Amino acid sequence: MYNKILELLDAGGETRNIEFKKTYDWNNPQHKAKIVKCILAMSNTKDGGYLVLGIDEEKYGEEKLTGMELEHFDILNYDHIIVEVNKFADPPISFHMYPVQEEGKHFVLLRIPEFDELPIVCKRSGEQGLKEGAVFSRSKIKPESAQIRSQSEMRELIDIAINKGIKEFYKRVRDSGLQVTNSDSSDEKYAKEIQMIKDIDVLNTIRETGYWRITIRPRYYLENRIDSLTNCRKAIMENQLSLRGWNFPHFRGIENGNNFIQASENWGEHKELLRLYKSGNFVYFKAMREDYIDKQHLRNVKGRGLAIMNTLFLFSEIFEFASRLSQTNILGDEITVSIKCFGIKDRELFFFEPMRTLFSDYVSTIEDSAECIVSVGIEELIADSEKIAIETLLQLFENFNWDASGSIGIFREEQQKLLSGTY
């Protein structure tokens, strides 16, 4: 879990979904209330979030890793925290706590999932502004836990609850055998929009190594399906995933083009470019981080590698993001998802995790690129996005001469950890 803490630090500081604190004394009523308030707020924030104790935000780089005071670390107990939290939470909250010790320093990582079915209401008053009947969330204005007071934040919370209901509805539609899809095709027009993405510095950098090109689009083409660039921005910002520290899709600032919005990132191993056209054509270029990470992680790979679990998580994020976009009704009744990877010839599959191993070398020996294309109705996507992600992943791994069907159980287990917030 120490690597997870480092990954969260690499995300660039506190966000709506990440909070760092130097230390907390559970015997201090003010500190205890701050923890409770943070957990209530994270539960009502899209994708939940992380609270990390042992990080000094006033320092820089690895100096932030100060660790908690030992006496505070020793008395911090999961059972005590969950009992205290659920004195205030209605309905009750579940979360995960991981004590971490590294190089004589002590940290605590809390992973708080998004609420299950109903938003969390504070049912009693207490310290630090805890108030009976209040609803807390992570503020959009600055990364803090605060009572929801604005209409936009309350609307966001209501939309999360509604979308959970929509997903359950579509599962029932699927199980009943009903069909509510429509179809059309305008491949050439969508391809022309992709071809327009060129002469961009970060894109040139991305293409220097292995990379991904991901597209999510409606089945049929309408030039102004999304009526404004403002609504394009809204679609991206409101459906962004925050499941593992580095958001999907990731952006710091968004710029407007003539008929599209665009954002880019070139930081460390993260090199990305996204564009969303008013037609609903979402295009995302992303460098393979395996080509930038420390070579110690590739010690078992003869050349270039592709991390299996990282790829599973990427595919799961792609289809979960597509599912969320579908629920906004901007993509029509059927969508097409394309995942294409470049620079895979002689690239070998591997596990980052030292406890996992492969019993053979699985390498892409012939092709230098591979594309997986899925056309699906939104009711099926919303109901089965997790299953579709794994099926598509298996299709990709065939290019590496690996029949991974025997690993579906492991993939599902790890995928659920990611999507449920326990990764």
C-alpha positions in Angstrom: 0.0 0.0 0.0 3.0 2.3 0.3 3.2 2.4 -3.5 -0.4 3.4 -3.6 0.4 6.4 -1.3 3.3 7.4 -3.6 0.9 7.1 -6.6 -1.6 9.4 -4.9 1.2 11.9 -4.2 2.1 11.8 -7.9 -1.4 12.9 -8.7 -0.3 16.4 -7.8 -1.6 17.2 -4.4 -5.0 17.3 -2.7 -8.0 17.0 -5.0 -11.8 16.4 -4.5 -11.0 12.7 -4.2 -7.7 12.9 -2.2 -7.0 14.4 1.2 -3.6 14.4 3.0 -3.1 15.1 6.7 0.2 15.0 8.7 -1.2 13.2 11.7 -4.5 12.8 13.7 -4.9 12.0 17.4 -7.9 9.8 17.9 -8.1 10.9 21.5 -8.6 14.5 20.4 -12.3 15.2 19.8 -11.6 17.8 17.1 -9.3 15.4 15.2 -11.9 12.6 15.6 -14.6 14.8 14.1 -12.4 15.8 11.2 -12.0 12.2 10.2 -15.7 11.6 10.5 -16.5 14.6 8.4 -14.0 13.7 5.7 -15.4 10.2 5.4 -19.0 11.5 5.2 -17.9 13.9 2.5 -15.9 11.4 0.5 -18.9 9.0 0.5 -21.0 11.7 -1.2 -18.4 12.5 -3.8 -18.3 10.9 -7.2 -16.0 7.8 -7.1 -15.4 8.4 -3.4 -11.8 9.1 -2.4 -8.7 8.6 -0.2 -7.6 10.0 3.1 -3.9 9.6 3.8 -2.5 10.3 7.2 1.3 10.9 7.5 1.7 13.5 4.7 2.8 17.0 5.4 1.4 19.2 2.6 3.6 22.1 3.6 6.7 20.3 2.4 7.8 19.3 -1.1 8.4 16.1 -3.0 9.3 13.1 -0.9 9.8 15.3 2.1 6.0 15.3 2.4 6.3 11.6 3.6 6.9 12.6 7.2 4.8 9.8 8.7 2.3 10.0 11.6 3.4 10.4 15.2 3.8 6.9 16.5 1.5 7.3 19.5 -1.3 8.5 17.1 -0.6 5.6 14.7 -0.8 3.0 17.5 -4.2 4.1 18.8 -5.9 4.5 15.4 -8.2 1.4 15.1 -10.6 0.6 12.3 -13.3 -0.7 14.6 -13.2 2.5 16.6 -13.4 4.6 13.5 -16.3 2.8 11.8 -18.3 2.8 15.0 -17.7 6.6 15.4 -18.5 7.3 11.7 -21.7 5.4 11.8 -22.9 7.3 14.8 -23.2 10.2 12.3 -23.9 8.4 9.0 -27.3 7.6 7.7 -27.3 5.1 6.0 -24.2 3.4 7.5 -20.9 3.7 5.6 -18.3 1.1 4.9 -14.7 1.9 4.0 -11.3 0.3 4.1 -8.3 1.2 6.3 -4.7 0.1 5.6 -2.0 0.8 8.2 1.4 1.2 6.4 4.9 1.1 7.8 7.8 2.0 5.6 11.4 2.9 6.5 10.5 3.5 10.1 7.6 5.8 9.2 4.0 5.2 9.8 1.0 6.0 7.6 -2.7 5.2 7.4 -4.5 5.0 4.1 -8.3 5.1 4.1 -10.2 4.3 0.9 -13.8 5.6 1.1 -16.1 4.3 -1.7 -18.9 6.4 -3.2 -22.3 5.7 -1.4 -24.0 2.5 -2.4 -27.6 3.5 -3.1 -28.6 6.6 -1.1 -26.5 9.7 -0.3 -25.2 9.9 3.2 -26.9 12.3 5.6 -25.4 13.4 8.9 -27.9 12.2 11.6 -26.5 14.1 14.6 -24.6 17.2 15.5 -21.0 17.3 16.7 -17.6 19.0 16.6 -16.1 20.6 13.4 -19.5 21.6 11.9 -21.1 18.2 12.0 -24.8 19.0 12.0 -27.9 16.9 12.1 -29.6 16.8 8.7 -26.6 18.2 6.9 -25.2 16.6 3.7 -21.4 16.8 3.3 -19.3 16.5 0.1 -15.9 17.4 -1.2 -16.1 21.0 -2.5 -15.6 21.8 -6.1 -14.1 25.2 -5.2 -11.2 23.9 -3.1 -10.3 20.4 -1.8 -12.1 20.4 1.5 -14.9 18.6 3.2 -17.9 20.9 3.5 -21.7 21.0 3.8 -23.4 21.1 0.4 -24.9 24.5 0.0 -24.9 25.2 -3.7 -27.5 24.0 -6.2 -24.8 22.6 -8.6 -23.2 20.4 -5.9 -26.6 19.1 -4.8 -27.6 18.5 -8.4 -24.4 16.5 -8.8 -25.2 14.3 -5.8 -28.8 13.8 -7.0 -27.5 12.8 -10.5 -25.2 10.2 -8.9 -28.1 8.6 -7.1 -30.3 8.8 -10.3 -27.6 7.2 -12.4 -27.3 4.3 -9.9 -31.0 3.8 -10.4 -30.7 4.0 -14.2 -28.0 1.3 -14.2 -30.2 -1.0 -12.1 -33.1 -0.3 -14.5 -31.1 -1.3 -17.5 -30.0 -4.5 -15.9 -33.6 -5.4 -15.5 -34.4 -4.4 -19.1 -31.5 -6.7 -20.2 -32.7 -9.6 -18.1 -36.2 -9.3 -19.4 -35.0 -9.6 -23.0 -36.4 -6.3 -24.1 -34.6 -4.3 -26.8 -34.6 -0.5 -27.0 -31.7 0.2 -29.4 -31.3 2.0 -32.7 -28.4 1.9 -35.1 -26.7 4.0 -37.8 -23.2 4.4 -39.2 -21.0 7.3 -40.2 -17.5 5.9 -39.8 -15.9 8.2 -42.4 -17.0 11.4 -40.8 -15.8 10.3 -37.4 -12.5 9.2 -39.0 -12.1 12.6 -40.5 -12.4 14.2 -37.1 -9.7 12.0 -35.8 -7.4 12.9 -38.7 -7.8 16.6 -37.8 -5.9 15.9 -34.5 -2.3 16.6 -35.6 0.6 19.0 -35.2 0.3 19.0 -31.4 3.5 18.7 -29.4 2.2 16.4 -26.7 0.7 14.1 -29.4 4.1 13.9 -31.1 5.7 13.0 -27.8 3.0 10.3 -27.2 3.7 8.7 -30.6 7.4 8.4 -29.8 6.7 5.3 -27.8 3.9 2.7 -27.4 0.6 4.4 -27.0 -3.2 4.0 -26.9 -5.9 5.7 -29.0 -9.3 5.4 -27.4 -12.5 6.6 -29.1 -16.0 6.6 -27.7 -18.7 7.8 -30.1 -22.4 7.5 -31.1 -23.2 4.9 -33.7 -24.5 7.5 -36.1 -23.1 11.0 -36.9 -24.7 14.3 -36.1 -22.4 17.3 -36.4 -23.9 19.2 -33.5 -25.3 16.4 -31.4 -24.0 18.3 -28.3 -25.4 21.8 -28.7 -22.5 23.8 -27.2 -18.9 23.6 -26.1 -20.0 24.4 -22.6 -22.0 21.2 -22.6 -19.0 19.3 -24.0 -17.0 20.5 -21.0 -19.8 19.6 -18.7 -20.0 16.1 -20.1 -16.2 15.5 -19.5 -16.0 17.1 -16.1 -19.1 15.5 -14.6 -18.3 12.0 -15.8 -14.6 11.9 -15.0 -13.5 8.9 -13.0 -11.3 9.1 -9.9 -10.7 5.5 -9.1 -6.9 5.2 -8.6 -5.4 8.6 -8.0 -4.8 9.6 -11.6 -8.2 10.5 -13.0 -9.7 9.1 -16.3 -9.8 11.0 -18.4 -7.2 13.3 -16.9 -7.1 17.0 -17.5 -5.9 20.2 -15.7 -7.3 22.8 -18.1 -9.7 22.6 -21.0 -9.5 24.7 -24.2 -12.1 25.4 -26.8 -11.7 24.8 -30.5 -14.1 25.5 -33.3 -16.3 22.4 -32.8 -14.4 20.6 -30.0 -12.9 20.9 -26.5 -9.3 19.7 -25.8 -7.0 19.1 -22.9 -3.5 17.7 -22.6 -1.0 16.5 -20.0 2.8 15.9 -20.2 4.0 15.1 -16.7 6.4 12.3 -15.9 5.1 9.0 -17.2 1.7 10.6 -17.9 1.4 11.9 -21.5 -2.1 12.3 -22.7 -4.4 14.3 -25.1 -8.2 14.3 -25.2 -10.6 15.9 -27.5 -14.4 15.8 -27.5 -16.2 17.0 -30.6 -19.8 18.4 -30.6 -20.6 15.3 -32.6 -20.1 13.3 -29.4 -16.8 11.8 -30.8 -14.5 11.4 -27.8 -10.8 10.8 -28.7 -8.1 10.0 -26.2 -4.4 9.5 -26.8 -2.4 8.1 -24.0 1.3 7.0 -23.8 2.0 3.5 -22.4 3.3 4.3 -19.0 5.3 1.1 -19.1 7.8 2.9 -21.4 8.5 5.6 -18.8 8.5 3.8 -15.5 11.6 2.7 -13.5 13.3 -0.2 -15.3 13.3 -2.3 -12.1 9.7 -3.0 -12.7 10.6 -4.5 -16.1 13.3 -6.8 -14.8 11.4 -9.9 -15.9 10.7 -8.6 -19.4 13.0 -9.1 -22.4 12.5 -5.7 -23.9 9.3 -3.6 -23.7 6.4 -4.7 -21.5 2.7 -4.2 -21.1 1.5 -4.5 -17.5 -1.5 -6.9 -17.3 -3.3 -5.4 -14.3 -2.7 -1.8 -15.4 -4.3 -2.7 -18.8 -7.2 -4.4 -17.1 -7.8 -1.2 -15.0 -7.5 1.0 -18.1 -10.1 -1.1 -20.0 -12.4 -1.0 -17.0 -12.1 2.8 -16.8 -12.8 3.2 -20.5 -16.0 1.2 -20.4 -17.1 2.7 -17.0 -16.5 6.2 -18.5 -18.5 5.2 -21.6 -21.3 4.0 -19.4 -21.4 7.3 -17.5 -21.4 9.3 -20.8 -24.3 7.1 -22.1 -26.4 8.0 -19.1 -26.3 11.7 -20.0 -28.2 11.0 -23.2 -25.7 12.8 -25.4 -24.6 9.7 -27.3 -27.8 8.3 -28.6 -29.0 4.7 -28.2 -26.0 2.8 -29.4 -22.3 3.6 -29.2 -19.0 2.3 -30.6 -15.9 2.0 -28.4 -12.5 1.5 -30.1 -9.3 0.8 -28.2 -6.2 0.7 -30.4 -2.7 0.2 -29.2 0.4 1.0 -31.2 4.0 -0.1 -30.8 3.3 -3.6 -29.5 5.6 -5.7 -31.7 8.0 -7.6 -29.4 6.2 -6.2 -26.4 5.7 -8.7 -23.6 2.9 -9.1 -21.0 4.0 -8.9 -17.4 2.8 -8.4 -13.8 4.0 -5.4 -11.7 3.0 -7.4 -8.6 5.9 -9.7 -7.5 3.5 -12.3 -6.0 2.0 -12.9 -9.5 3.8 -14.6 -12.4 3.3 -16.0 -15.8 4.5 -19.5 -16.7 5.4 -18.6 -20.3 6.4 -15.5 -22.3 3.5 -13.9 -24.0 4.7 -11.5 -26.7 3.2 -9.8 -29.7 5.4 -11.4 -32.3 3.8 -10.3 -35.6 1.7 -7.2 -35.4 2.8 -3.7 -34.2 -0.7 -2.5 -33.5 -4.0 -4.0 -32.5 -7.6 -2.6 -32.3 -10.6 -3.8 -30.3 -13.9 -2.4 -31.5 -17.2 -2.9 -29.6 -20.6 -1.6 -30.8 -23.2 -1.9 -28.1 -26.6 -0.5 -27.1 -26.5 1.8 -24.1 -28.8 -0.5 -22.0 -26.4 -3.4 -22.4 -23.3 -1.1 -21.8 -24.8 0.3 -18.6 -25.8 -3.1 -17.3 -22.7 -5.0 -18.3 -19.8 -2.5 -18.7 -17.5 -4.6 -16.4 -18.1 -7.8 -18.3 -17.6 -6.1 -21.7 -14.3 -4.6 -20.5 -12.9 -8.0 -19.6 -14.2 -9.6 -22.8 -12.4 -6.8 -24.8 -9.3 -7.3 -22.7 -9.2 -11.0 -23.6 -9.5 -10.1 -27.3 -6.4 -7.8 -27.0 -4.3 -10.4 -25.1 -4.8 -12.9 -28.0 -2.5 -10.6 -30.0 0.1 -11.5 -27.4 -0.5 -15.2 -28.0 -2.2 -15.6 -24.6 -5.5 -17.3 -24.1 -6.4 -15.5 -20.8 -9.8 -17.0 -20.4 -8.6 -19.0 -17.4 -7.8 -15.7 -15.6 -11.3 -14.2 -15.9 -12.0 -14.9 -12.2 -8.8 -13.0 -11.1 -9.6 -10.2 -13.5 -13.2 -9.8 -12.1 -11.9 -9.8 -8.6 -9.3 -7.1 -9.2 -11.8 -5.1 -11.4 -14.3 -5.1 -8.5 -11.6 -3.8 -6.2 -11.0 -0.9 -8.5 -14.7 -0.1 -9.2 -15.8 -0.5 -5.6 -13.0 1.7 -4.3 -11.1 -1.0 -2.4 -8.1 -1.0 -4.8 
